[in-house]
Amino acid sequence: MSTAMVFERLWSRYDRWYERNRVIAENELRAVQGLGLRGRGVEVGVGTGWFASRLGVEYGVDPSTAMLRVARRRGVEAVQGVGEALPLRSGSMDYVLLIVTLCFVDDPAAVVEEAARVARRGGSVAACIVPRDSAWGRYYMERRTESPFYRVARFYTVSEVEDMMREAGLMIDAYSSVLRFPPWGKPVEEEPEPSPRGGFVCVKAVKP
């Protein structure tokens, strides 16, 4: 089954993850908020709009029609499309947000290039990942057979994401990270740290 079809068929299971893992999800939300993104933004890989609706992200793009219906109900102006060919004008956004998106796309470097194209000069591209070399990344990779989502995911390191951003002409500007407790431990509420180390790391880059 293709990655897109996994999310199309299992969108409700995906969306329930946020309720089942409320503390983790809220920690991740605070990490994104810690980037201080402002203005007109789009989330690429918006899914069901859980993040976008809480962050006040106006626009969203996703290939799954089932997920887009939920995102629209949550107030996100979401359209169908893929990250490698965004249906958006060049320089039209103050920021482009990729939350655990790069691990599920066919060509992550192309997605970052498209995000850079869509961002205005002086605008931002932010990518949040579960680093492959973190305790959380290793935990998820070891459990690929237990989840249809992990099975199709390809995890990256922070440095690999930084390289993609630089190749797209972006300048690394800031970090925000959470999930410093182990994945097998009891979830605890955390405040984000401006560090590239954690189980959930957001990297913000600026388009010069």
GROMACS elastic network, one bead per residue, 0.5 to 0.9 nm:
[ bonds ]
;  ai    aj funct       b0    kb
    1     4     6  0.83091   500
    1     5     6  0.62700   500
    1     6     6  0.64802   500
    1   152     6  0.88677   500
    2     5     6  0.51957   500
    2     6     6  0.63175   500
    2   152     6  0.79076   500
    3     6     6  0.51838   500
    3     7     6  0.67209   500
    3     8     6  0.87571   500
    3   104     6  0.66690   500
    3   105     6  0.77769   500
    3   106     6  0.87090   500
    3   149     6  0.80070   500
    3   152     6  0.60004   500
    3   153     6  0.81750   500
    4     7     6  0.54684   500
    4     8     6  0.61729   500
    4     9     6  0.87605   500
    4    63     6  0.66945   500
    4    64     6  0.65902   500
    4   104     6  0.84173   500
    4   105     6  0.86701   500
    5     9     6  0.60113   500
    5    10     6  0.82683   500
    5    64     6  0.77706   500
    6     9     6  0.54751   500
    6    10     6  0.59150   500
    6    11     6  0.79962   500
    6   148     6  0.70555   500
    6   149     6  0.71602   500
    6   152     6  0.84710   500
    7    10     6  0.51082   500
    7    11     6  0.51822   500
    7    12     6  0.88186   500
    7    13     6  0.89528   500
    7    14     6  0.74382   500
    7    47     6  0.82861   500
    7    64     6  0.67245   500
    7    66     6  0.84229   500
    7    67     6  0.77384   500
    7   149     6  0.78844   500
    8    11     6  0.57165   500
    8    63     6  0.83532   500
    8    64     6  0.51562   500
    8    65     6  0.69657   500
    8    66     6  0.57968   500
    8    67     6  0.68496   500
    9    12     6  0.82260   500
    9    64     6  0.89172   500
    9    66     6  0.79247   500
   10    13     6  0.53590   500
   10    14     6  0.63062   500
   10    15     6  0.87687   500
   10   148     6  0.88175   500
   11    14     6  0.50041   500
   11    15     6  0.61424   500
   11    16     6  0.86595   500
   11    47     6  0.80931   500
   11    48     6  0.75834   500
   11    64     6  0.85533   500
   11    66     6  0.68417   500
   11    67     6  0.60104   500
   12    15     6  0.50092   500
   12    16     6  0.61288   500
   12    17     6  0.87772   500
   12    48     6  0.87923   500
   12    67     6  0.83791   500
   13    16     6  0.52048   500
   13    17     6  0.66387   500
   14    17     6  0.54715   500
   14    18     6  0.78329   500
   14    47     6  0.88573   500
   14    48     6  0.85188   500
   14   149     6  0.83792   500
   15    18     6  0.60105   500
   15    19     6  0.76773   500
   15    47     6  0.85190   500
   15    48     6  0.66686   500
   15    50     6  0.77267   500
   15    67     6  0.88844   500
   16    19     6  0.52688   500
   16    20     6  0.62611   500
   16    21     6  0.85527   500
   17    20     6  0.50663   500
   17    21     6  0.58860   500
   17    22     6  0.80809   500
   17    25     6  0.85723   500
   18    21     6  0.52159   500
   18    22     6  0.55000   500
   18    23     6  0.87306   500
   18    24     6  0.81529   500
   18    25     6  0.58297   500
   18    26     6  0.85965   500
   18    50     6  0.79840   500
   19    22     6  0.51353   500
   19    23     6  0.89358   500
   19    25     6  0.82571   500
   20    23     6  0.88297   500
   21    24     6  0.55404   500
   21    25     6  0.61112   500
   21    26     6  0.86480   500
   21   187     6  0.85889   500
   22    25     6  0.50868   500
   22    26     6  0.60408   500
   22    27     6  0.85331   500
   23    26     6  0.52265   500
   23    27     6  0.61936   500
   23    28     6  0.87077   500
   23   187     6  0.62616   500
   23   188     6  0.66415   500
   23   189     6  0.61987   500
   23   190     6  0.88761   500
   24    27     6  0.51017   500
   24    28     6  0.62949   500
   24    29     6  0.86635   500
   24   178     6  0.89269   500
   24   179     6  0.74482   500
   24   187     6  0.65460   500
   24   188     6  0.77687   500
   24   189     6  0.76648   500
   24   190     6  0.89303   500
   25    28     6  0.50964   500
   25    29     6  0.61774   500
   25    30     6  0.87453   500
   26    30     6  0.62644   500
   26    31     6  0.86524   500
   26   189     6  0.79051   500
   26   190     6  0.88508   500
   27    30     6  0.52059   500
   27    31     6  0.63713   500
   27    32     6  0.89482   500
   27   178     6  0.63964   500
   27   179     6  0.73032   500
   27   188     6  0.85894   500
   27   189     6  0.63120   500
   27   190     6  0.58816   500
   27   191     6  0.70356   500
   27   192     6  0.75740   500
   28    32     6  0.64908   500
   28    33     6  0.86957   500
   28   128     6  0.89904   500
   28   177     6  0.79418   500
   28   178     6  0.65514   500
   28   179     6  0.78980   500
   28   192     6  0.83706   500
   28   200     6  0.68220   500
   28   201     6  0.86582   500
   29    32     6  0.52873   500
   29    33     6  0.62594   500
   29    34     6  0.86199   500
   29    51     6  0.68113   500
   29    54     6  0.81241   500
   29    55     6  0.78782   500
   30    34     6  0.60022   500
   30    35     6  0.89588   500
   30   176     6  0.88492   500
   30   177     6  0.89341   500
   30   178     6  0.83511   500
   30   190     6  0.83873   500
   30   191     6  0.68643   500
   30   192     6  0.64402   500
   31    34     6  0.50078   500
   31    35     6  0.70658   500
   31   128     6  0.88358   500
   31   175     6  0.88813   500
   31   176     6  0.53543   500
   31   177     6  0.55771   500
   31   178     6  0.62482   500
   31   191     6  0.74558   500
   31   192     6  0.50283   500
   31   193     6  0.78192   500
   31   200     6  0.80481   500
   31   201     6  0.76867   500
   31   202     6  0.70186   500
   32    35     6  0.55774   500
   32    36     6  0.78122   500
   32    37     6  0.83014   500
   32    51     6  0.89116   500
   32    55     6  0.82548   500
   32    99     6  0.84849   500
   32   126     6  0.86929   500
   32   128     6  0.77194   500
   32   176     6  0.69747   500
   32   177     6  0.83649   500
   32   192     6  0.85753   500
   32   201     6  0.89105   500
   32   202     6  0.66959   500
   33    36     6  0.57675   500
   33    37     6  0.72170   500
   33    55     6  0.71401   500
   33   176     6  0.86557   500
   33   192     6  0.88410   500
   34    37     6  0.82095   500
   34   175     6  0.84832   500
   34   176     6  0.60096   500
   34   177     6  0.85662   500
   34   191     6  0.88069   500
   34   192     6  0.65218   500
   34   193     6  0.82014   500
   34   194     6  0.81584   500
   35   126     6  0.82382   500
   35   174     6  0.72183   500
   35   175     6  0.71206   500
   35   176     6  0.62862   500
   35   194     6  0.87415   500
   35   202     6  0.78146   500
   35   203     6  0.84335   500
   35   204     6  0.70505   500
   37    41     6  0.83018   500
   37    94     6  0.83874   500
   37    95     6  0.69291   500
   37   124     6  0.78109   500
   37   126     6  0.87844   500
   38    41     6  0.76054   500
   38    94     6  0.71957   500
   38    95     6  0.74789   500
   39    57     6  0.87339   500
   39    93     6  0.80174   500
   39    94     6  0.56176   500
   39    95     6  0.73514   500
   40    57     6  0.74021   500
   40    58     6  0.67898   500
   40    59     6  0.81702   500
   40    92     6  0.83157   500
   40    93     6  0.55320   500
   40    94     6  0.51399   500
   40    95     6  0.66872   500
   40    96     6  0.89263   500
   41    56     6  0.86432   500
   41    57     6  0.55096   500
   41    58     6  0.60438   500
   41    59     6  0.62953   500
   41    60     6  0.84592   500
   41    92     6  0.89106   500
   41    93     6  0.55025   500
   41    94     6  0.57098   500
   41    96     6  0.57411   500
   41    97     6  0.74080   500
   41   119     6  0.87863   500
   42    46     6  0.83655   500
   42    52     6  0.83014   500
   42    57     6  0.60742   500
   42    58     6  0.63721   500
   42    60     6  0.51514   500
   42    61     6  0.74033   500
   42    78     6  0.89112   500
   42    93     6  0.70542   500
   42    94     6  0.85832   500
   42    95     6  0.66975   500
   42    96     6  0.51295   500
   42    97     6  0.61415   500
   42    98     6  0.88075   500
   43    46     6  0.52170   500
   43    49     6  0.87097   500
   43    51     6  0.87004   500
   43    52     6  0.66961   500
   43    57     6  0.68799   500
   43    58     6  0.83612   500
   43    59     6  0.64008   500
   43    61     6  0.64217   500
   43    62     6  0.87145   500
   43    78     6  0.89988   500
   43    95     6  0.86783   500
   43    96     6  0.59631   500
   43    98     6  0.59582   500
   43    99     6  0.76123   500
   44    47     6  0.85201   500
   44    59     6  0.86882   500
   44    60     6  0.58753   500
   44    62     6  0.64306   500
   44    81     6  0.89048   500
   44    82     6  0.79740   500
   44    83     6  0.62904   500
   44    86     6  0.84251   500
   44    96     6  0.71207   500
   44    97     6  0.61109   500
   44    98     6  0.54339   500
   44    99     6  0.77854   500
   44   101     6  0.72889   500
   44   111     6  0.88582   500
   44   115     6  0.82893   500
   45    60     6  0.72132   500
   45    61     6  0.57400   500
   45    63     6  0.76989   500
   45    81     6  0.89719   500
   45    82     6  0.78647   500
   45    83     6  0.73231   500
   45    97     6  0.86645   500
   45    98     6  0.66640   500
   45    99     6  0.73202   500
   45   100     6  0.81856   500
   45   101     6  0.56556   500
   45   102     6  0.87759   500
   45   104     6  0.89158   500
   45   105     6  0.89575   500
   46    49     6  0.53719   500
   46    50     6  0.79870   500
   46    51     6  0.76953   500
   46    52     6  0.68810   500
   46    59     6  0.85603   500
   46    60     6  0.52371   500
   46    61     6  0.57431   500
   46    62     6  0.56982   500
   46    67     6  0.82792   500
   46    68     6  0.79061   500
   46    71     6  0.75049   500
   46    76     6  0.89555   500
   46    78     6  0.78092   500
   46    97     6  0.88778   500
   46    98     6  0.81278   500
   46    99     6  0.79614   500
   46   101     6  0.84995   500
   47    50     6  0.75946   500
   47    51     6  0.88748   500
   47    60     6  0.82771   500
   47    61     6  0.80343   500
   47    62     6  0.61199   500
   47    63     6  0.85213   500
   47    64     6  0.73462   500
   47    66     6  0.88489   500
   47    67     6  0.52171   500
   47    68     6  0.65016   500
   47    70     6  0.82216   500
   47    71     6  0.68340   500
   48    51     6  0.83984   500
   48    52     6  0.87343   500
   48    66     6  0.82699   500
   48    68     6  0.60802   500
   48    69     6  0.75496   500
   48    70     6  0.50987   500
   48    72     6  0.81519   500
   48    73     6  0.89981   500
   48    74     6  0.81471   500
   49    52     6  0.50212   500
   49    53     6  0.56252   500
   49    54     6  0.82916   500
   49    60     6  0.77665   500
   49    67     6  0.79294   500
   49    68     6  0.77965   500
   49    70     6  0.69887   500
   49    72     6  0.76487   500
   49    73     6  0.88118   500
   49    74     6  0.66024   500
   49    75     6  0.83492   500
   49    76     6  0.67275   500
   49    78     6  0.86338   500
   50    53     6  0.57194   500
   50    54     6  0.66225   500
   50    55     6  0.88425   500
   50    71     6  0.73892   500
   50    74     6  0.79126   500
   51    54     6  0.53342   500
   51    55     6  0.60158   500
   51    56     6  0.84844   500
   51    57     6  0.81844   500
   51    99     6  0.83233   500
   52    55     6  0.50906   500
   52    56     6  0.58701   500
   52    58     6  0.73178   500
   52    59     6  0.79654   500
   52    60     6  0.76118   500
   52    71     6  0.82651   500
   52    74     6  0.87418   500
   52    75     6  0.89147   500
   52    76     6  0.69465   500
   53    56     6  0.54563   500
   53    57     6  0.63909   500
   53    58     6  0.79805   500
   53    71     6  0.77418   500
   53    74     6  0.60146   500
   53    75     6  0.64954   500
   53    76     6  0.62950   500
   54    57     6  0.77660   500
   55    58     6  0.88887   500
   56    76     6  0.84628   500
   57    60     6  0.76797   500
   57    76     6  0.72010   500
   57    77     6  0.89761   500
   57    97     6  0.88719   500
   58    75     6  0.80279   500
   58    76     6  0.56226   500
   58    77     6  0.60980   500
   58    78     6  0.83809   500
   59    76     6  0.57231   500
   59    78     6  0.55506   500
   59    79     6  0.80518   500
   60    68     6  0.84358   500
   60    71     6  0.81193   500
   60    76     6  0.64922   500
   60    77     6  0.61323   500
   60    79     6  0.63271   500
   60    80     6  0.85240   500
   61    68     6  0.80915   500
   61    77     6  0.87024   500
   61    78     6  0.55296   500
   61    79     6  0.50982   500
   61    80     6  0.56631   500
   61    81     6  0.57209   500
   61    82     6  0.70471   500
   61    83     6  0.76813   500
   61    86     6  0.76830   500
   61    87     6  0.82421   500
   62    65     6  0.77070   500
   62    67     6  0.77299   500
   62    68     6  0.67780   500
   62    78     6  0.75078   500
   62    79     6  0.66584   500
   62    80     6  0.51837   500
   62    81     6  0.53697   500
   62    82     6  0.60894   500
   62    83     6  0.77946   500
   63    67     6  0.84234   500
   63    68     6  0.80975   500
   63    79     6  0.82716   500
   63    80     6  0.50939   500
   63    82     6  0.56150   500
   63    83     6  0.86876   500
   64    67     6  0.53472   500
   64    68     6  0.61967   500
   64    69     6  0.88467   500
   64    80     6  0.69562   500
   64    81     6  0.83997   500
   65    69     6  0.63471   500
   65    70     6  0.89958   500
   65    79     6  0.86547   500
   65    80     6  0.67817   500
   66    69     6  0.54503   500
   66    70     6  0.69932   500
   67    70     6  0.53101   500
   67    71     6  0.63018   500
   67    72     6  0.87287   500
   68    72     6  0.60620   500
   68    73     6  0.85467   500
   68    76     6  0.87821   500
   68    78     6  0.61552   500
   68    79     6  0.70535   500
   68    80     6  0.73180   500
   69    72     6  0.52681   500
   69    73     6  0.63643   500
   69    74     6  0.88152   500
   69    78     6  0.83869   500
   70    73     6  0.50719   500
   70    74     6  0.63941   500
   70    75     6  0.89621   500
   70    76     6  0.89890   500
   71    74     6  0.50355   500
   71    75     6  0.66407   500
   71    76     6  0.55559   500
   71    77     6  0.78130   500
   71    78     6  0.67126   500
   72    75     6  0.50743   500
   72    77     6  0.59796   500
   72    78     6  0.61013   500
   73    76     6  0.73213   500
   75    78     6  0.87389   500
   79    87     6  0.82335   500
   80    87     6  0.83292   500
   81    84     6  0.86381   500
   81    85     6  0.71797   500
   81    86     6  0.62152   500
   81    87     6  0.65035   500
   82    85     6  0.56727   500
   82    86     6  0.59911   500
   82    87     6  0.82176   500
   82   105     6  0.83856   500
   82   111     6  0.83930   500
   83    86     6  0.54109   500
   83    87     6  0.88742   500
   83   101     6  0.88901   500
   83   105     6  0.74881   500
   83   107     6  0.86266   500
   83   108     6  0.83412   500
   83   110     6  0.77396   500
   83   112     6  0.81336   500
   83   114     6  0.69415   500
   83   115     6  0.77706   500
   84   105     6  0.82829   500
   84   106     6  0.82327   500
   84   107     6  0.69505   500
   84   108     6  0.78913   500
   84   109     6  0.85939   500
   84   110     6  0.53625   500
   84   112     6  0.81599   500
   84   113     6  0.80913   500
   84   114     6  0.62350   500
   84   115     6  0.87318   500
   85    88     6  0.86376   500
   85   110     6  0.83941   500
   85   111     6  0.76525   500
   85   114     6  0.66942   500
   86    89     6  0.83429   500
   86   111     6  0.84200   500
   86   114     6  0.65818   500
   86   115     6  0.79389   500
   86   118     6  0.80129   500
   88    91     6  0.87751   500
   88    92     6  0.71720   500
   88    93     6  0.87707   500
   88   118     6  0.65544   500
   89    92     6  0.54716   500
   89    93     6  0.84610   500
   89   117     6  0.82719   500
   89   118     6  0.61194   500
   90    93     6  0.81162   500
   90   114     6  0.87688   500
   90   116     6  0.86069   500
   90   117     6  0.52644   500
   90   119     6  0.68871   500
   90   120     6  0.73964   500
   91    94     6  0.79557   500
   91   116     6  0.83214   500
   91   117     6  0.62578   500
   91   121     6  0.68801   500
   91   123     6  0.85411   500
   92    95     6  0.89475   500
   92   117     6  0.88104   500
   92   118     6  0.56928   500
   92   119     6  0.61286   500
   92   120     6  0.59604   500
   93    96     6  0.67756   500
   93   118     6  0.60130   500
   93   120     6  0.57153   500
   93   123     6  0.73224   500
   93   124     6  0.86272   500
   94   118     6  0.86910   500
   94   119     6  0.57967   500
   94   120     6  0.57869   500
   94   121     6  0.83720   500
   94   122     6  0.79003   500
   94   124     6  0.64473   500
   94   125     6  0.87415   500
   95   115     6  0.85715   500
   95   118     6  0.83593   500
   95   119     6  0.57047   500
   95   120     6  0.76829   500
   95   123     6  0.54978   500
   95   125     6  0.55907   500
   95   126     6  0.75342   500
   95   206     6  0.89904   500
   96   115     6  0.59654   500
   96   116     6  0.79219   500
   96   118     6  0.74941   500
   96   119     6  0.63504   500
   96   123     6  0.83921   500
   96   124     6  0.63881   500
   96   126     6  0.63004   500
   96   127     6  0.85133   500
   97   115     6  0.81949   500
   97   124     6  0.83895   500
   97   125     6  0.60443   500
   97   127     6  0.60830   500
   97   128     6  0.81109   500
   98   101     6  0.53972   500
   98   102     6  0.70991   500
   98   112     6  0.88222   500
   98   115     6  0.87429   500
   98   125     6  0.79007   500
   98   126     6  0.60885   500
   98   128     6  0.61438   500
   98   129     6  0.85065   500
   99   102     6  0.78760   500
   99   126     6  0.80790   500
   99   127     6  0.58697   500
   99   129     6  0.66809   500
   99   202     6  0.81203   500
  100   103     6  0.63345   500
  100   104     6  0.76819   500
  100   127     6  0.74266   500
  100   128     6  0.55670   500
  100   130     6  0.70515   500
  100   200     6  0.89698   500
  101   104     6  0.55357   500
  101   105     6  0.66625   500
  101   108     6  0.84931   500
  101   127     6  0.78937   500
  101   128     6  0.78504   500
  101   129     6  0.76919   500
  102   105     6  0.55192   500
  102   106     6  0.84526   500
  102   107     6  0.80689   500
  102   108     6  0.52172   500
  102   109     6  0.84949   500
  102   111     6  0.76144   500
  102   112     6  0.84550   500
  102   127     6  0.78187   500
  102   128     6  0.85045   500
  102   129     6  0.75500   500
  102   153     6  0.88938   500
  102   154     6  0.80890   500
  102   155     6  0.81730   500
  102   156     6  0.82191   500
  102   161     6  0.87226   500
  103   106     6  0.85645   500
  103   108     6  0.74871   500
  103   129     6  0.77044   500
  103   130     6  0.87012   500
  103   152     6  0.84394   500
  103   153     6  0.52119   500
  103   155     6  0.53374   500
  103   156     6  0.70278   500
  104   107     6  0.89598   500
  104   108     6  0.83351   500
  104   149     6  0.86974   500
  104   152     6  0.69006   500
  104   153     6  0.52923   500
  104   154     6  0.65825   500
  104   155     6  0.86689   500
  105   108     6  0.58978   500
  105   111     6  0.78697   500
  105   153     6  0.84990   500
  105   154     6  0.86050   500
  106   110     6  0.88182   500
  106   111     6  0.88298   500
  107   110     6  0.54203   500
  107   111     6  0.64410   500
  107   112     6  0.89744   500
  108   112     6  0.62982   500
  108   113     6  0.86471   500
  108   161     6  0.87410   500
  108   164     6  0.79541   500
  109   112     6  0.51747   500
  109   113     6  0.62555   500
  109   114     6  0.86894   500
  109   161     6  0.84320   500
  109   164     6  0.54551   500
  109   165     6  0.79542   500
  109   167     6  0.82661   500
  109   168     6  0.79649   500
  110   114     6  0.61611   500
  110   115     6  0.85507   500
  110   164     6  0.86818   500
  110   168     6  0.86521   500
  111   114     6  0.50814   500
  111   115     6  0.61287   500
  111   116     6  0.86110   500
  112   116     6  0.61614   500
  112   117     6  0.86175   500
  112   125     6  0.80039   500
  112   127     6  0.86733   500
  112   161     6  0.88324   500
  112   164     6  0.66619   500
  112   165     6  0.63911   500
  112   167     6  0.89748   500
  112   168     6  0.67085   500
  113   116     6  0.50609   500
  113   117     6  0.62534   500
  113   118     6  0.87841   500
  113   164     6  0.80307   500
  113   165     6  0.76288   500
  113   167     6  0.80413   500
  113   168     6  0.50092   500
  113   169     6  0.82626   500
  114   118     6  0.62728   500
  114   119     6  0.86855   500
  114   168     6  0.85378   500
  115   118     6  0.52238   500
  115   119     6  0.62408   500
  115   124     6  0.89931   500
  115   125     6  0.64910   500
  115   168     6  0.88826   500
  116   119     6  0.52322   500
  116   120     6  0.80416   500
  116   123     6  0.88377   500
  116   124     6  0.79918   500
  116   125     6  0.65419   500
  116   165     6  0.82256   500
  116   168     6  0.65217   500
  116   169     6  0.76211   500
  116   170     6  0.71702   500
  116   206     6  0.87564   500
  116   207     6  0.67437   500
  117   120     6  0.76743   500
  117   168     6  0.86525   500
  117   207     6  0.89670   500
  119   122     6  0.81248   500
  119   123     6  0.55438   500
  119   124     6  0.63955   500
  119   125     6  0.69796   500
  119   206     6  0.88888   500
  119   207     6  0.70756   500
  120   124     6  0.78229   500
  120   207     6  0.70789   500
  120   208     6  0.88604   500
  121   124     6  0.83904   500
  121   206     6  0.80673   500
  121   207     6  0.53062   500
  121   208     6  0.55624   500
  122   206     6  0.61065   500
  122   207     6  0.52359   500
  122   208     6  0.54603   500
  123   205     6  0.85111   500
  123   206     6  0.57445   500
  123   207     6  0.55865   500
  123   208     6  0.79077   500
  124   170     6  0.85342   500
  124   173     6  0.88726   500
  124   204     6  0.66095   500
  124   205     6  0.55609   500
  124   207     6  0.60312   500
  125   165     6  0.83979   500
  125   170     6  0.80813   500
  125   203     6  0.83110   500
  125   204     6  0.58293   500
  125   205     6  0.53129   500
  125   206     6  0.63638   500
  125   207     6  0.75603   500
  126   202     6  0.65959   500
  126   203     6  0.55049   500
  126   205     6  0.61728   500
  126   206     6  0.86735   500
  127   161     6  0.78350   500
  127   201     6  0.82048   500
  127   202     6  0.54814   500
  127   203     6  0.53540   500
  127   204     6  0.65678   500
  127   205     6  0.86020   500
  128   176     6  0.87785   500
  128   177     6  0.87733   500
  128   200     6  0.68088   500
  128   201     6  0.53877   500
  128   203     6  0.62214   500
  128   204     6  0.86153   500
  129   132     6  0.87163   500
  129   155     6  0.79418   500
  129   156     6  0.75310   500
  129   157     6  0.81564   500
  129   158     6  0.77482   500
  129   161     6  0.87260   500
  129   199     6  0.82225   500
  129   200     6  0.57215   500
  129   201     6  0.54886   500
  129   202     6  0.64086   500
  129   203     6  0.84272   500
  130   133     6  0.87056   500
  130   134     6  0.73949   500
  130   136     6  0.67053   500
  130   137     6  0.56131   500
  130   155     6  0.70010   500
  130   156     6  0.75918   500
  130   157     6  0.80223   500
  130   158     6  0.87427   500
  130   198     6  0.82188   500
  130   199     6  0.55759   500
  130   201     6  0.64323   500
  130   202     6  0.89804   500
  131   134     6  0.53212   500
  131   135     6  0.84245   500
  131   136     6  0.74509   500
  131   137     6  0.54109   500
  131   138     6  0.85167   500
  131   155     6  0.64246   500
  131   156     6  0.55792   500
  131   158     6  0.61300   500
  131   197     6  0.86717   500
  131   198     6  0.79103   500
  131   199     6  0.64854   500
  131   200     6  0.69405   500
  131   201     6  0.71508   500
  132   135     6  0.81501   500
  132   136     6  0.77716   500
  132   138     6  0.62015   500
  132   140     6  0.89457   500
  132   141     6  0.81425   500
  132   154     6  0.85045   500
  132   156     6  0.51021   500
  132   157     6  0.52297   500
  132   158     6  0.83739   500
  133   136     6  0.81751   500
  133   137     6  0.60722   500
  133   138     6  0.65079   500
  133   155     6  0.87497   500
  133   156     6  0.79930   500
  133   157     6  0.62502   500
  133   158     6  0.88050   500
  134   137     6  0.50899   500
  134   138     6  0.62484   500
  134   139     6  0.84799   500
  134   157     6  0.83524   500
  134   197     6  0.79303   500
  134   198     6  0.67453   500
  134   199     6  0.57306   500
  134   200     6  0.87082   500
  135   138     6  0.52516   500
  135   139     6  0.60532   500
  135   140     6  0.87318   500
  135   180     6  0.89810   500
  135   182     6  0.66442   500
  135   183     6  0.71164   500
  135   198     6  0.83177   500
  135   199     6  0.65480   500
  136   140     6  0.62100   500
  136   141     6  0.85862   500
  136   179     6  0.81557   500
  136   182     6  0.71341   500
  136   183     6  0.57995   500
  136   198     6  0.83518   500
  136   199     6  0.51054   500
  136   200     6  0.79978   500
  137   140     6  0.53138   500
  137   141     6  0.61899   500
  137   142     6  0.86295   500
  137   155     6  0.70070   500
  137   156     6  0.87067   500
  137   199     6  0.69957   500
  137   200     6  0.89779   500
  138   141     6  0.51294   500
  138   142     6  0.61270   500
  138   143     6  0.87168   500
  139   142     6  0.53088   500
  139   143     6  0.65404   500
  139   183     6  0.70191   500
  139   184     6  0.85595   500
  140   143     6  0.51326   500
  140   144     6  0.64231   500
  140   147     6  0.89745   500
  140   150     6  0.65001   500
  141   144     6  0.53634   500
  141   145     6  0.88962   500
  141   150     6  0.68788   500
  141   151     6  0.81119   500
  141   153     6  0.85245   500
  141   154     6  0.87759   500
  141   155     6  0.81423   500
  142   145     6  0.80701   500
  143   146     6  0.53620   500
  143   147     6  0.70492   500
  143   150     6  0.72655   500
  143   151     6  0.82161   500
  144   147     6  0.57511   500
  144   148     6  0.74100   500
  144   149     6  0.78909   500
  144   152     6  0.81300   500
  144   153     6  0.84921   500
  145   148     6  0.72929   500
  145   150     6  0.76867   500
  145   151     6  0.62287   500
  146   149     6  0.89120   500
  146   150     6  0.78209   500
  146   151     6  0.79524   500
  147   150     6  0.53529   500
  147   151     6  0.61446   500
  148   151     6  0.50930   500
  148   152     6  0.67939   500
  148   153     6  0.89967   500
  149   152     6  0.56523   500
  149   153     6  0.64185   500
  150   153     6  0.50037   500
  150   154     6  0.81383   500
  151   154     6  0.85257   500
  156   159     6  0.82352   500
  156   160     6  0.61920   500
  156   161     6  0.69180   500
  157   160     6  0.51894   500
  157   161     6  0.65261   500
  157   162     6  0.87179   500
  158   161     6  0.51804   500
  158   162     6  0.61716   500
  158   163     6  0.86705   500
  158   196     6  0.69716   500
  158   197     6  0.85925   500
  158   201     6  0.76134   500
  158   202     6  0.87150   500
  158   203     6  0.77328   500
  159   163     6  0.61423   500
  159   164     6  0.86987   500
  160   163     6  0.50788   500
  160   164     6  0.64065   500
  160   165     6  0.87677   500
  161   164     6  0.50903   500
  161   165     6  0.63056   500
  161   166     6  0.87387   500
  161   203     6  0.80521   500
  162   165     6  0.50507   500
  162   166     6  0.62094   500
  162   167     6  0.85711   500
  162   170     6  0.89833   500
  162   171     6  0.87834   500
  162   172     6  0.70157   500
  162   203     6  0.76320   500
  162   205     6  0.84968   500
  163   166     6  0.51555   500
  163   167     6  0.60871   500
  163   168     6  0.85898   500
  164   167     6  0.51313   500
  164   168     6  0.63054   500
  164   169     6  0.89128   500
  164   170     6  0.87961   500
  165   168     6  0.50843   500
  165   169     6  0.65691   500
  165   170     6  0.52862   500
  165   171     6  0.72054   500
  165   172     6  0.75257   500
  165   205     6  0.71248   500
  166   169     6  0.50429   500
  166   171     6  0.61623   500
  166   172     6  0.75507   500
  166   205     6  0.86401   500
  167   170     6  0.72883   500
  169   206     6  0.89385   500
  169   207     6  0.69837   500
  169   208     6  0.78438   500
  170   205     6  0.57872   500
  170   206     6  0.55182   500
  170   208     6  0.67948   500
  171   204     6  0.85464   500
  171   205     6  0.50995   500
  171   206     6  0.51553   500
  171   207     6  0.65220   500
  171   208     6  0.72505   500
  172   175     6  0.86908   500
  172   203     6  0.73357   500
  172   204     6  0.61445   500
  172   206     6  0.64484   500
  173   203     6  0.77117   500
  173   204     6  0.55568   500
  173   206     6  0.62574   500
  174   194     6  0.69711   500
  174   195     6  0.81630   500
  174   196     6  0.87839   500
  174   202     6  0.82638   500
  174   203     6  0.60707   500
  174   204     6  0.51080   500
  174   205     6  0.69081   500
  175   193     6  0.77478   500
  175   195     6  0.53205   500
  175   196     6  0.57250   500
  175   197     6  0.89615   500
  175   201     6  0.70430   500
  175   202     6  0.55530   500
  175   204     6  0.61611   500
  176   192     6  0.57400   500
  176   193     6  0.54144   500
  176   195     6  0.57754   500
  176   196     6  0.69002   500
  176   197     6  0.87764   500
  176   200     6  0.84890   500
  176   201     6  0.59643   500
  176   202     6  0.51351   500
  176   203     6  0.68496   500
  176   204     6  0.83864   500
  177   180     6  0.83619   500
  177   191     6  0.85428   500
  177   192     6  0.51578   500
  177   193     6  0.53049   500
  177   194     6  0.64609   500
  177   195     6  0.59513   500
  177   196     6  0.63878   500
  177   197     6  0.65329   500
  177   198     6  0.55719   500
  177   199     6  0.74410   500
  177   200     6  0.55903   500
  177   202     6  0.60607   500
  177   203     6  0.87530   500
  178   181     6  0.86016   500
  178   190     6  0.66001   500
  178   191     6  0.69863   500
  178   192     6  0.51805   500
  178   193     6  0.67222   500
  178   195     6  0.89179   500
  178   197     6  0.81237   500
  178   198     6  0.54606   500
  178   199     6  0.62960   500
  178   200     6  0.54358   500
  178   201     6  0.66985   500
  179   182     6  0.74190   500
  179   183     6  0.81161   500
  179   187     6  0.85141   500
  179   188     6  0.86498   500
  179   189     6  0.89641   500
  179   190     6  0.74069   500
  179   192     6  0.87015   500
  179   198     6  0.55433   500
  179   200     6  0.59032   500
  179   201     6  0.86488   500
  180   183     6  0.88889   500
  180   190     6  0.82770   500
  180   197     6  0.81533   500
  180   198     6  0.52576   500
  180   199     6  0.62270   500
  180   200     6  0.85093   500
  181   184     6  0.84463   500
  181   185     6  0.66261   500
  181   186     6  0.79386   500
  181   187     6  0.72015   500
  181   188     6  0.75961   500
  181   198     6  0.86024   500
  181   199     6  0.82236   500
  182   185     6  0.52390   500
  182   186     6  0.81092   500
  182   187     6  0.84354   500
  182   199     6  0.83336   500
  183   186     6  0.79391   500
  183   187     6  0.79683   500
  183   199     6  0.84494   500
  184   187     6  0.86824   500
  185   188     6  0.88749   500
  190   193     6  0.89988   500
  192   195     6  0.84448   500
  193   196     6  0.85060   500
  193   197     6  0.86882   500
  193   198     6  0.88875   500
  194   197     6  0.88614   500
  195   198     6  0.77670   500
  195   201     6  0.79016   500
  195   202     6  0.89256   500
  196   200     6  0.88767   500
  196   201     6  0.59496   500
  196   202     6  0.75444   500
  196   203     6  0.74962   500
  197   200     6  0.80684   500
  197   201     6  0.67415   500
  198   201     6  0.59757   500
